[in-house]
Amino acid sequence: MVVIRLSRGGTKHSPKYRVTVADSRRAATGKYIEIVGSYNPLASGNDPGLVLDLAKVESWIAKGAQPSPRVKSLIHKAQKNAAEKA
């Protein structure tokens, strides 16, 4: 099964995440199919905290990819932000 999940990066006490599309049997930080965005929970100032390519995410979901619960909430947040900007 293909999943959309977070892959942790960054340093100790300063996490940064990639939103990746991967096979569910792979390790969370292992090989992935595609990177569809990034998430920085500690973003401040002008740094974007959440960057998602919604077109790619929706395309993968249409193909059957299952987002993790956290990624699902980030998708809703990104859609809300995109609707406010439009």
Protein Blocks (a to p, Z undefined) as FASTA:
>chain_A
ZZdddddedjehiacdddddddfkbcfklccfbdcbdcdfkbghjbcfbdcdfklmmmmm
mnopacdfklmmmmmmmmmmmmmmZZ
